[in-house]
Amino acid sequence: MKRPQALEKTIKDAFSVFKSSLGTRRIDKGDHIFLSTHECLGVIQEEFDELKEAIHLNDKQKIQSELLDLLVATFWSLVSLRSKNMHW
């Protein structure tokens, strides 16, 4: 089965939603980095577990919300790592 191509508008819309979610995270939690790769993994794992639960429930709205949470957690882990201020 051939996979359909993502439309440019859909990509832009998804990126806009991500930026909004990232902005909300920064307002809620500030710009403090994760202190270790273990903390990054813990946050990412928690979000991944919540995504799996949403998928098992087949709740598309919850799946989208958890995908965004996972994306933000992964991105913030990258920001934290690139800051070069992680302790370990």
Residue pairs with C-beta under 8 A, 6 or more apart in sequence:
17 68
18 68
18 71
18 72
18 75
21 68
21 69
21 71
21 72
22 72
22 75
22 76
25 72
25 76
33 76
33 79
33 80
33 83
33 85
33 86
34 40
34 43
34 76
34 77
34 80
34 86
35 80
35 86
35 87
36 86
36 87
36 88
37 77
37 81
37 86
37 88
38 88
40 73
40 77
40 80
40 81
43 73
43 76
43 77
44 70
44 73
44 74
44 77
46 73
47 66
47 69
47 70
47 73
48 70
50 66
50 69
51 63
51 66
51 67
51 69
51 70
53 66
54 62
54 63
54 65
54 66
55 63
80 86
